[in-house]
Amino acid sequence: MTDPTAGDTRVRVAPKRRDVELNDLTILVRVPGNPVATAVFTADEHDEAQRYADEHAAAGAVVVPLPGSIPDPVWDWETKTWAPRTGD
C-alpha cells in the first residue's frame, strides 16, 4: 500500500469501536462538505448521535436512519449495490 499523495482526496478513518458489528449501526450523522466528520451510532447511542448532530448543526448536519439489517455486507463498487458473498 502506498502513502496518500497531495492530489489524493481519499481519507481512511480507522474504526473507533471494534466491539460493534455493522448491523448494530442504525444512525448516521452526515455533515455535508465534511466527510471526515461523518459518524455512525447504535440505537442505544441515540442521544449521543443527536448531541453530535447539534454540535455540527451550523454546518448542516443531517441525521440519517440506516437500514435495520444488511444481510451480507459486501458492496459491489461496479454496480453500486449490495452483492452476495461468494466465499469466505
N, C-alpha and C positions, 0 to 999 in steps of 0.2 A: 504494500500500500504506500502511496506517496503522500507527502505533506501537501496541504492546500496551497495554491498559489494566490497571488494578489488578484487575479482575474476570476478565481473560483468563488462563487457566491453560496455554495453549499455550506451548511453548518451542521455538525454532528453533535448532538447533545446526549450525553451518557444518561442512562436511566437513573433516577433518584431513588427508586424503591424496587428492590429485587423480589420482594415478597408479594407483589401484586400481579395477577395474571391479566391478560388483555381483556377477557370477558368481564373482569371486575371494574373496568373503567367505564363509567357511564356519563361523565360530564366533561366537556371540552370547553376551555375558555380560550377563545381566539382573539388576538389583538391585531387588527388589520395593519399591514405595513411593518409588522414586527414579529416575524415567525419565531424568533428565539423566545419571545415572551409567552408563546402558546403553552398551556399547561392542561393536564388531564387529572381528573379526580374520580374517586369511587363514590357510590351513593352515600356512604357514611360520611364523606367529606363535603357534603353539600354546602354547609355553612362556610367552610374554608374556601370553596370554589366561588361562592358569592362574594366573600370578602376580597378575593383576588380580582374578581371582575370589577368590583367597586374601586379598588386601588388603580385600575387601569381604565376607568370609565372615560377619562379625558381623552384617551387615545382611541376610544370607540370599542372597547372590549365587548365581546359577544359571548354569551353562554349558550352552548350548543349541546343538546342531549345526544348521546351516542346510542346506536342500536343496542338492544338488550343482549344479544349474543352474536358472535361471528362463528359459524360452525367450524371453520378451518381457516385460520388467519394467514392465508398465503395470497399476496397481492400480485396480480399479473400486470406488469407495467405496460406491456404492449396493448392489451385490450382494455386496460384500466378498470378491471373487475376483480372480484374475489374468485380464486380458482381452487379446485380441489387439489390437495397434496398428492403427489404421485408416489411418494415413498419417504421413509424416514432415514 
